[in-house]
Amino acid sequence: MASASGLPGRDEIGGATPLPGAPTEHPLPGLSGLDRIGGEPGSRRQPAAPAARPLPRLPGPDRVGGRFHTAAAALVFAGQVGDLGRAESLRIAHSPSAGVWWAVAEIPLGVGRELASATRGTPVRETGGRLVADRAWGPPLNGATAVADTPTDLSEVELRALVRIAGLHRAPGREQSEVTVLLPGFQLATLVRRALDLDLDVAYRVVALSPLFEPSDQPDTRFEVVLRSPSGALPPAFVAALRRDPFVLACRRVGDHLLVQDHLASPLPDRHLAGLAERDTPGAWVLAEATFGCHVLRAEDGEYHDGVGLMRLADGYELSGPAPGWTAGGTVPEQPELSLVPATTPGAAVDAVLLDDADLACLPELLAGRPLAESALLARGRDHHLVLVPGGLLDRLAVGEPLYRIGPGPLYLPLGRRLRPALPPQARQHLFAADERNAVVLVDSDRALAFDLTACQPIWTLWVGQRPPIDRQLPPEVVALLDETEARDHAAPNGTQSPTGRAGTPSPTDDRAQRPTSPRYPTITPTGLRDSADRAAQARIDWRAQAWRAERSGDLVRAAEIHERNNDYRRAAHLYELAAREASQHRPSGRGEP
């Protein structure tokens, strides 16, 4: 497990898998193809270093470093020394008999002690050509009191060999916008097609792979494919599929001279590995686990090719001369015909329903007693009729053609249809002139129907007839008072005022059953109570009318707010959605119809 910094943690240093080809007590046999060289992944057995040779004594100041039990820990220390800019003073040695690694460099004593301790090493110093233990605190001990700790079989190791022995460890995955893939030719076309389906940029070339740590006269040939996302990170599922394919090696690229297998890392940071690879070989290093091995990549063809060229086209794309009638100056293209074509309409709710006469006859049976009958409106036509609800119908009826609002204004299309070519809102308004007085329904490519919205009637008028006469049961004293008042009105001469304040004109009728319903008796109910009741009843009716007027005029936000204030949240949400969609269509980047 790697730490957040990308370096092995305290308890994991030494758990990396040695790179293929590292010297071991029992060397693994080579495999054909991409040579499998090295130990099994996860092995903690530390391979031996090259044959021992004397550690030369170098002139210059004393060096500070550490003694480490694993090559990975020594390599982490080497990377930290490189970050300090003192890589040229680094010396690495190994003792086969003790099984330990030594790394020292010309760095301050305190810094060297901390770096060695951070990787669970023992601080040491090189003084007078000898490696001596350091007590890790206070001033350094002088040569007389220092404990000599230099093994007799100590040999110096190059950084390249230490990278090989330390191997690779698992690294956390990160989002990446580019990945380099090595694969055989029979996999190339499949990979390119899938990458193009995902709108990735694809480039490829032929490369030769030679073993990195062993000489070889017969390099393998592979394809190098560079996949790049033009709009951010590569799809994680696609990258994971590349890692699972046994024929494919997915790598991250570090500069021009290093490729490291995805989700793996060396204890030495990538930037130092890339510099080492650039100084070591003219090609690029490829570091991977034992299944693929480590290689030097050299381009057989230096130029990358566009992956689109691998797409297979059907016959009939050959080049030809100009079509008859074509001129160099060009011709004015024919104006395309506006038509309705089948299309998916995701997210479009039912805003209205178009009915014929047979469908209209079914509505009483379908809607009588349902809540929809309270708010639905009917715009009658000659042979077609339009059912609407302020805020949208939202539910399909068992009859009729469901419609969705395309706008601007009450302009409707059948569900599952769209305009071709797509028109901006200004063009639709100019062509169809749908406004607060007229609703327009595009039935097909050759016909559109217009309905007068000012003549809309409640849907319940289809099954509600004339009401019976109402007999108001007034108390006898009220009837006597009315008779007395009416008598005084009749007794007053024409043109004079009666005590009730009315002109003395005879009553047109003396029907007692109808007198209580006559408008001549509005003052019987107390004025305040009557006005209050009228206002409450009118408010219950008026809010739907206000919302409908706002919706017809195109003010969908105000209509939505009215529905929201009156707890009709479903239609309020639908109107807000329609308002947002129409607003997006008016922007330069709008996509048009749903």
C-alpha positions in Angstrom: 0.0 0.0 0.0 1.4 3.4 -1.0 1.2 6.5 1.1 -0.5 9.7 0.0 2.8 11.0 -1.2 3.2 8.1 -3.6 6.2 6.7 -1.6 6.0 3.3 0.3 4.8 3.6 3.9 6.9 2.7 6.9 5.5 -0.8 7.2 5.4 -1.4 3.4 9.0 -0.5 2.4 10.6 -3.6 1.0 7.2 -5.1 -0.1 7.7 -4.0 -3.7 8.0 -6.6 -6.5 11.5 -6.7 -8.0 11.6 -5.6 -11.6 11.9 -8.4 -14.1 15.4 -9.6 -14.6 16.7 -8.7 -11.1 19.6 -11.1 -10.0 18.3 -13.8 -7.6 19.7 -16.9 -6.0 17.5 -18.9 -8.4 17.2 -17.0 -11.7 13.9 -17.5 -13.6 14.0 -18.8 -17.1 13.2 -16.4 -20.0 9.8 -16.6 -21.8 9.0 -16.0 -25.4 7.3 -12.8 -26.6 7.3 -10.2 -23.9 9.9 -11.9 -21.7 8.8 -12.9 -18.3 11.8 -12.2 -16.2 11.9 -11.7 -12.5 10.1 -12.9 -9.4 6.4 -13.4 -8.8 4.5 -10.3 -7.9 4.3 -9.7 -4.1 7.5 -11.7 -3.3 9.4 -10.2 -0.4 12.6 -12.2 -0.9 15.4 -9.7 -1.6 17.5 -10.6 -4.6 21.3 -10.4 -4.3 23.3 -7.5 -5.7 25.9 -7.9 -8.4 29.3 -9.5 -7.5 31.2 -7.6 -4.8 33.9 -5.2 -5.6 35.9 -2.9 -3.4 34.3 0.4 -2.3 36.7 3.1 -3.5 37.6 5.9 -1.2 36.5 9.2 -2.8 38.0 12.6 -1.9 35.8 15.4 -0.6 33.7 16.1 2.5 32.1 13.4 4.7 28.8 11.9 3.5 25.6 11.2 5.6 23.0 8.6 4.9 21.5 5.4 6.2 21.7 1.7 6.4 18.5 0.0 5.0 17.2 -3.6 5.0 15.5 -3.3 1.6 16.5 -1.9 -1.8 13.1 -0.1 -1.9 14.0 1.9 1.2 17.4 2.8 -0.2 15.7 3.9 -3.4 13.3 6.1 -1.5 16.3 7.7 0.2 18.0 8.2 -3.2 14.9 10.0 -4.5 14.8 12.4 -1.6 18.5 13.2 -2.1 17.7 13.9 -5.8 14.9 16.3 -4.6 17.6 18.2 -2.6 19.7 18.6 -5.8 22.6 16.4 -4.5 22.1 13.4 -6.7 25.7 13.6 -8.1 27.1 13.0 -4.6 25.0 9.9 -4.0 26.7 6.6 -3.3 24.9 3.3 -2.9 26.5 0.0 -1.7 25.3 -3.5 -0.8 26.6 -6.2 1.5 25.5 -9.7 0.4 26.5 -11.3 3.7 24.7 -8.8 5.8 21.8 -8.4 3.4 21.7 -4.6 3.9 22.0 -1.5 1.7 23.9 1.6 2.3 23.2 5.0 0.8 25.1 8.2 1.6 25.3 11.7 0.1 26.8 15.1 0.7 23.9 16.5 2.7 23.6 18.2 6.1 23.9 15.9 9.1 20.5 16.7 10.5 18.8 16.2 7.1 20.5 12.9 6.5 19.4 11.6 9.9 15.8 12.6 9.3 15.7 11.1 5.8 17.2 7.8 7.0 14.8 7.6 9.9 11.8 8.4 7.7 12.5 5.2 5.7 13.2 3.1 8.8 16.9 3.1 8.2 19.8 3.5 10.6 21.7 6.8 10.2 25.3 6.3 9.2 28.2 8.5 8.1 31.0 8.0 5.7 34.2 9.3 7.1 37.7 8.6 6.1 36.5 6.0 3.6 34.7 4.0 6.3 31.0 3.7 7.0 30.3 4.2 10.7 27.1 4.2 12.7 25.6 7.5 13.8 23.8 7.9 17.2 21.1 10.0 15.4 21.3 12.9 17.9 23.7 15.5 19.1 27.1 16.2 17.5 28.7 13.4 15.5 31.2 11.2 17.2 34.8 11.6 16.2 36.8 8.9 14.5 38.3 7.6 17.7 35.0 6.8 19.4 32.9 6.0 16.3 32.0 2.3 15.8 33.3 0.9 12.6 30.5 -0.8 10.7 31.8 -1.4 7.2 31.3 -5.0 6.1 34.2 -6.7 4.3 32.1 -7.7 1.2 30.7 -4.2 0.6 30.3 -3.4 -3.1 29.0 -0.3 -4.9 25.7 -0.5 -6.8 24.6 1.7 -9.7 21.2 3.5 -9.4 19.9 1.7 -12.5 20.6 -1.7 -10.8 18.9 -0.5 -7.6 15.8 0.5 -9.6 15.7 -3.0 -11.1 16.0 -4.8 -7.7 13.6 -2.5 -5.8 10.8 -3.3 -8.4 7.3 -1.8 -8.5 4.5 -1.5 -6.1 0.8 -0.8 -6.3 -0.1 2.9 -6.6 -3.5 4.6 -6.2 -5.3 5.3 -9.4 -5.8 8.9 -10.5 -7.9 10.5 -13.2 -5.9 10.9 -16.4 -6.7 12.5 -19.7 -4.2 10.4 -21.7 -3.0 6.8 -21.6 -0.5 5.0 -23.8 -1.3 1.4 -24.8 1.1 -1.3 -26.1 -0.7 -4.1 -27.9 -0.3 -6.6 -30.8 -1.7 -5.8 -34.3 -4.8 -8.0 -34.1 -6.1 -5.9 -31.2 -5.5 -2.6 -32.8 -8.7 -2.1 -34.9 -11.0 -3.1 -32.0 -9.4 -0.7 -29.6 -9.5 2.2 -32.1 -13.2 1.6 -32.8 -14.1 1.6 -29.2 -12.0 4.7 -28.4 -13.6 6.6 -31.3 -17.1 5.6 -30.0 -16.1 7.4 -26.8 -15.0 10.5 -28.7 -11.4 10.0 -27.8 -8.5 11.2 -29.9 -6.5 8.2 -31.2 -2.9 8.1 -32.6 -0.8 5.0 -33.2 2.6 4.0 -34.6 4.8 0.8 -34.8 7.5 0.4 -32.2 10.2 -2.2 -31.3 10.6 -3.6 -27.8 13.9 -4.9 -26.6 14.6 -6.2 -23.1 15.8 -3.4 -20.8 18.1 -5.4 -18.6 19.4 -8.1 -20.9 20.9 -7.7 -24.4 18.8 -9.1 -27.3 19.2 -9.1 -31.0 15.5 -9.9 -31.8 13.2 -7.2 -30.6 9.5 -7.7 -30.5 7.2 -5.5 -32.6 4.1 -3.9 -31.1 1.8 -1.0 -31.7 1.9 2.0 -29.5 -1.5 3.7 -29.3 -2.0 7.1 -27.6 -5.6 7.7 -26.3 -6.4 11.2 -25.3 -9.7 12.8 -24.0 -10.3 16.3 -25.5 -12.8 17.1 -22.7 -11.3 16.0 -19.4 -10.6 12.6 -17.9 -10.7 9.3 -19.7 -13.8 7.1 -18.8 -12.7 5.1 -15.7 -14.5 2.0 -16.9 -12.7 2.1 -20.2 -9.3 2.4 -18.5 -10.2 -0.5 -16.1 -11.1 -2.7 -19.1 -7.7 -2.0 -20.7 -6.0 -3.1 -17.5 -8.0 -6.4 -17.4 -7.1 -7.3 -21.1 -4.2 -9.8 -21.0 -3.0 -8.7 -24.4 -2.9 -5.0 -23.6 -0.4 -3.0 -21.5 -1.9 0.4 -20.4 0.8 2.8 -19.3 1.1 6.4 -18.1 3.7 8.5 -20.0 6.3 10.5 -18.1 8.0 12.8 -20.6 9.4 11.3 -23.8 11.6 8.6 -22.2 9.4 6.7 -19.7 6.3 4.6 -19.7 5.1 3.0 -16.4 2.3 0.4 -16.2 -0.9 1.9 -15.0 -1.6 1.6 -11.2 2.1 0.7 -10.5 5.0 2.9 -9.4 8.7 2.6 -8.5 10.0 3.8 -5.1 12.0 6.3 -7.1 9.7 9.2 -8.2 8.7 9.3 -11.9 10.6 12.5 -12.6 13.9 10.9 -11.4 13.1 7.7 -13.3 12.5 9.7 -16.5 15.8 11.6 -16.1 17.6 8.3 -15.6 16.0 6.7 -18.6 16.9 9.7 -20.8 20.6 9.4 -19.8 20.7 5.6 -20.1 19.3 4.8 -23.5 18.2 6.6 -26.7 14.7 5.1 -26.5 12.1 5.1 -23.8 11.9 2.8 -20.8 8.8 0.6 -20.3 8.5 -0.5 -16.7 5.9 -3.2 -16.1 5.3 -6.3 -13.9 6.7 -9.7 -14.7 3.8 -10.7 -17.1 5.0 -8.1 -19.6 8.5 -7.4 -18.5 10.6 -4.3 -18.8 11.7 -3.0 -22.2 13.3 -0.3 -24.2 10.9 1.2 -26.7 12.2 2.5 -30.0 9.9 3.9 -32.7 10.1 2.0 -36.1 8.0 4.8 -37.6 8.6 8.1 -35.9 5.3 9.6 -37.1 2.0 8.9 -35.4 -1.0 8.1 -37.6 -4.6 9.2 -37.0 -6.7 6.3 -35.8 -9.7 7.4 -37.9 -7.9 5.8 -40.9 -8.5 2.3 -39.4 -12.3 2.7 -39.6 -13.9 0.4 -42.2 -16.3 2.1 -44.6 -18.9 0.5 -46.8 -18.6 0.6 -50.6 -19.7 3.7 -52.5 -17.3 6.3 -51.1 -15.0 6.5 -54.1 -14.1 10.0 -55.4 -16.0 11.2 -58.5 -16.5 14.2 -60.7 -19.0 17.0 -60.1 -22.7 16.2 -60.3 -24.6 17.3 -63.5 -25.6 20.9 -63.3 -22.9 21.9 -60.8 -21.0 25.0 -61.6 -17.8 26.5 -60.1 -19.8 29.4 -58.7 -22.2 27.0 -56.9 -25.9 27.0 -56.9 -28.5 28.3 -54.5 -29.6 25.2 -52.4 -33.3 24.3 -52.5 -35.2 25.5 -49.5 -35.9 22.4 -47.3 -39.5 21.6 -46.5 -40.6 21.8 -42.9 -41.8 18.4 -41.7 -42.6 16.4 -38.6 -40.4 13.3 -38.2 -40.3 10.5 -35.6 -38.0 11.3 -32.6 -37.6 10.5 -29.0 -38.9 13.2 -26.7 -37.3 12.5 -23.3 -38.7 14.5 -20.4 -41.7 15.8 -22.4 -44.9 15.6 -20.4 -48.4 15.6 -21.8 -49.6 19.3 -22.0 -52.8 18.8 -24.1 -54.8 16.2 -26.0 -56.2 16.5 -29.5 -59.6 14.8 -30.0 -61.9 14.1 -32.9 -65.7 13.9 -32.6 -65.7 10.2 -31.6 -63.1 10.8 -28.9 -65.1 13.8 -27.6 -68.2 11.6 -27.1 -66.1 9.4 -24.7 -65.0 12.2 -22.4 -68.1 12.2 -20.1 -67.6 8.5 -19.3 -63.8 9.0 -18.8 -63.7 12.2 -16.7 -67.0 12.5 -14.8 -66.2 12.3 -11.1 -62.4 12.6 -11.6 -60.4 15.5 -10.2 -59.2 16.4 -13.7 -62.8 17.5 -14.5 -62.4 20.5 -12.1 -59.6 22.2 -14.0 -59.7 20.9 -17.6 -60.8 23.2 -20.4 -62.2 22.4 -23.8 -61.5 24.4 -27.0 -64.1 23.2 -29.6 -63.3 23.1 -33.3 -65.1 22.0 -36.4 -64.0 18.4 -36.5 -61.2 18.4 -33.9 -61.1 19.6 -30.3 -58.4 20.5 -27.9 -58.4 19.6 -24.2 -56.0 21.7 -22.0 -55.3 22.1 -18.3 -53.7 25.2 -16.8 -50.2 24.1 -16.0 -50.3 21.0 -18.2 -52.5 17.9 -18.4 -49.5 15.7 -17.2 -51.6 12.5 -17.5 -52.5 10.6 -20.7 -56.1 10.1 -21.5 -57.4 6.8 -23.0 -58.5 8.6 -26.1 -57.0 11.3 -28.4 -53.5 12.3 -29.5 -51.2 13.4 -26.6 -49.4 16.7 -27.3 -46.4 18.4 -25.7 -45.8 22.1 -25.7 -42.8 23.2 -27.9 -43.4 27.0 -27.5 -43.1 29.8 -27.7 -46.7 30.3 -26.6 -49.3 27.5 -26.9 -47.6 25.7 -29.8 -48.0 21.9 -29.6 -46.5 18.9 -31.3 -47.6 15.2 -31.0 -45.4 13.2 -28.5 -42.7 11.3 -30.4 -42.4 13.9 -33.1 -40.1 16.8 -33.8 -39.6 19.5 -36.4 -37.1 19.0 -39.2 -35.1 21.2 -39.7 -35.0 22.4 -36.1 -36.2 25.9 -35.8 -35.2 28.6 -33.2 -38.0 30.1 -31.1 -38.2 33.3 -33.1 -38.8 31.3 -36.3 -41.5 29.2 -34.7 -43.2 32.3 -33.5 -43.0 33.9 -36.9 -44.4 30.9 -38.7 -47.2 29.7 -36.5 -48.2 32.9 -34.5 -49.3 31.0 -31.4 -50.3 33.6 -28.7 -52.6 34.1 -25.8 -55.7 34.0 -28.1 -54.8 31.1 -30.4 -53.3 27.7 -29.8 -51.7 25.9 -32.8 -51.3 22.1 -33.1 -49.0 20.7 -35.8 -50.8 17.5 -36.8 -48.5 16.3 -39.5 -46.1 17.8 -42.1 -48.9 19.2 -44.2 -51.4 20.5 -41.7 -51.7 22.6 -38.6 -54.8 23.3 -36.6 -55.6 26.6 -34.7 -58.0 26.8 -31.8 -59.6 29.9 -30.2 -58.6 30.0 -26.6 -60.9 32.8 -25.7 -63.9 30.5 -26.3 -62.7 27.7 -23.9 -65.3 26.1 -21.7 -65.0 23.9 -18.6 -64.8 20.3 -19.6 -67.8 19.4 -17.3 -70.1 21.4 -19.6 -70.1 18.2 -21.8 -72.2 16.3 -19.3 -73.9 18.9 -17.1 -77.3 20.1 -18.4 -79.7 22.9 -17.2 -80.2 23.1 -13.5 -83.7 22.8 -12.0 -85.5 25.9 -10.7 -84.4 26.9 -7.2 -87.2 27.7 -4.7 -85.7 29.8 -2.0 -87.4 28.9 1.4 -87.6 32.3 3.0 -89.3 32.7 6.4 -92.9 34.1 6.4 -92.0 37.4 8.0 -89.4 38.0 5.2 -92.0 37.3 2.6 -94.5 39.7 4.3 -91.8 42.4 4.4 -91.1 41.9 0.7 -94.8 42.1 -0.1 -95.2 45.3 1.9 -92.1 46.8 0.1 -93.4 45.8 -3.3 -96.9 47.3 -2.5 -95.3 50.7 -1.6 -93.3 50.6 -4.8 -96.4 50.0 -6.9 -98.4 52.7 -5.0 -95.8 55.4 -5.8 -96.7 57.5 -8.9 -94.5 57.2 -11.9 -91.4 59.4 -11.7 -91.6 59.7 -7.8 -89.5 58.0 -5.2 -91.1 55.4 -2.9 -89.9 55.0 0.7 -87.6 52.2 -0.5 -85.9 54.6 -2.9 -87.2 52.9 -6.1 -89.2 54.6 -8.8 -92.9 53.7 -8.8 -93.0 51.4 -11.8 -95.1 48.3 -11.9 -93.4 44.9 -11.5 -93.0 43.0 -14.7 -94.1 39.8 -12.9 -95.7 38.7 -9.7 -94.4 35.2 -9.6 -93.9 34.5 -5.9 -91.7 31.5 -6.6 -89.3 33.6 -8.7 -89.4 36.8 -6.5 -86.7 35.5 -4.0 -84.3 35.0 -6.9 -85.0 38.4 -8.4 -82.1 40.9 -8.3 -84.5 43.3 -6.6 -83.7 41.6 -3.3 -79.9 41.7 -2.8 -80.1 43.5 0.6 -81.7 40.7 2.5 -78.3 39.1 3.1 -76.1 41.2 5.4 -73.7 43.2 3.1 -70.5 42.3 4.9 -71.3 38.6 5.1 -72.3 38.4 1.4 -69.2 40.2 0.2 -66.9 38.0 2.2 -68.5 34.8 0.9 -68.4 36.1 -2.6 -64.7 37.1 -2.4 -63.8 33.6 -1.0 -65.7 31.8 -3.7 -64.3 34.0 -6.4 -60.7 33.5 -5.2 -61.1 29.8 -5.4 -62.0 30.2 -9.1 -59.9 33.1 -10.1 -56.4 31.7 -9.3 -56.7 29.1 -12.0 -58.0 31.8 -14.4 -55.0 34.0 -13.5 -52.5 31.2 -14.0 -54.1 30.3 -17.3 -53.9 33.9 -18.6 -50.3 34.1 -17.6 -49.5 30.8 -19.3 -51.3 31.8 -22.5 -49.4 35.0 -22.6 -46.0 33.2 -22.3 -45.3 34.2 -18.7 -44.6 30.7 -17.5 -42.7 31.7 -14.3 -45.7 33.8 -13.1 -48.1 30.9 -13.9 -45.8 28.5 -12.0 -45.7 30.8 -9.0 -49.6 31.0 -8.9 -49.8 27.2 -8.9 -47.2 27.0 -6.2 -49.0 29.5 -3.9 -52.1 27.4 -4.3 -50.3 24.1 -3.4 -50.4 22.7 -7.0 -46.7 21.8 -6.8 -46.8 19.2 -9.6 -48.0 21.7 -12.3 -45.8 24.4 -10.8 -42.7 22.2 -11.3 -43.8 21.4 -14.9 -44.2 25.1 -15.7 -40.8 26.0 -14.2 -39.3 23.2 -16.3 -41.0 24.6 -19.5 -39.8 28.1 -18.6 -36.2 26.9 -18.2 -36.3 25.0 -21.4 -37.7 27.9 -23.4 -35.0 30.2 -21.8 -32.3 27.8 -22.9 -33.6 27.8 -26.4 -33.2 31.6 -26.6 -29.5 31.3 -25.8 -27.0 31.0 -28.6 -26.1 27.5 -27.4 -29.7 26.2 -27.2 -30.4 22.8 -28.6 -33.9 23.4 -29.8 -36.8 21.1 -29.2 -36.6 18.3 -26.5 
